[in-house]
């Protein structure tokens, strides 16, 4: 198995964090405070980058993500967000 060159990282803007926590299927599993989530996610991002994989932050906006979930039949949970981010990165890769 080859390592990907780039991976998508679901990224939340501070102004969307509370709405996402309330609307996501697993939102209660996210830290209650945005800064706690941001610090942990940036640490994970650095670890992935140190392994030689580029990380692309993919914004998760509440309405756009909910629309995508409904259109694709995907749950609004962690695996769904990962798929959303992976598709965004794949779409942005030159053919």
C-alpha positions in Angstrom: 0.0 0.0 0.0 1.4 3.4 -0.9 1.2 6.4 1.3 -1.0 9.3 -0.1 0.7 12.5 -1.1 -2.1 14.6 0.4 -4.9 14.0 2.9 -7.9 16.1 3.7 -8.4 17.3 7.2 -11.9 18.3 8.2 -11.5 21.9 9.5 -14.0 23.9 11.5 -14.1 27.7 11.6 -14.6 29.1 15.1 -17.9 30.7 14.1 -19.3 27.4 12.9 -18.0 25.2 15.8 -21.1 25.4 18.0 -23.5 24.8 15.2 -21.5 21.8 14.0 -21.3 20.3 17.5 -25.1 20.6 17.7 -25.8 19.3 14.3 -23.3 16.5 13.8 -24.3 12.9 14.6 -21.3 12.6 16.9 -21.0 16.3 17.9 -21.2 15.5 21.6 -17.8 13.6 21.1 -16.1 16.8 20.0 -14.4 18.9 22.8 -16.9 21.5 24.2 -14.5 24.4 23.4 -13.2 25.3 19.9 -9.7 26.1 21.2 -9.3 22.6 22.7 -10.3 21.0 19.4 -8.0 23.3 17.4 -4.9 22.6 19.5 -5.5 18.9 19.4 -6.2 18.9 15.6 -3.1 21.1 14.9 -1.0 18.6 16.8 -2.3 15.7 14.7 -1.8 17.8 11.6 1.9 18.3 12.4 2.4 14.6 13.1 0.9 13.7 9.7 3.1 16.4 8.0 6.2 15.0 9.7 5.5 11.7 8.1 5.8 13.4 4.7 2.2 13.7 3.8 0.7 17.1 2.9 -2.4 18.1 4.9 -5.1 20.1 3.2 -7.5 21.7 5.6 -11.0 21.2 4.2 -13.6 23.6 5.7 -16.7 21.9 7.1 -19.5 24.5 6.9 -22.8 23.4 8.6 -25.2 23.9 5.7 -22.9 22.8 2.9 -21.9 19.6 4.9 -25.5 18.8 5.7 -26.5 19.2 2.1 -23.7 16.9 1.0 -24.6 14.3 3.6 -28.2 14.3 2.3 -27.2 14.1 -1.3 -24.7 11.3 -0.8 -26.6 9.4 2.0 -23.6 9.8 4.3 -24.0 10.1 8.1 -22.8 13.4 9.6 -20.2 11.7 11.7 -16.4 11.3 11.8 -16.2 8.9 8.9 -18.6 11.1 6.9 -16.4 14.1 7.5 -13.3 12.2 6.5 -15.0 11.1 3.3 -16.1 14.7 2.6 -12.5 15.9 3.1 -11.0 13.1 1.0 -13.4 13.9 -1.9 -12.6 17.6 -1.7 -8.8 16.8 -1.9 -9.4 14.4 -4.8 -11.4 17.0 -6.7 -8.7 19.5 -6.3 -5.9 17.2 -7.5 -4.9 17.8 -11.1 -5.7 14.8 -13.3 
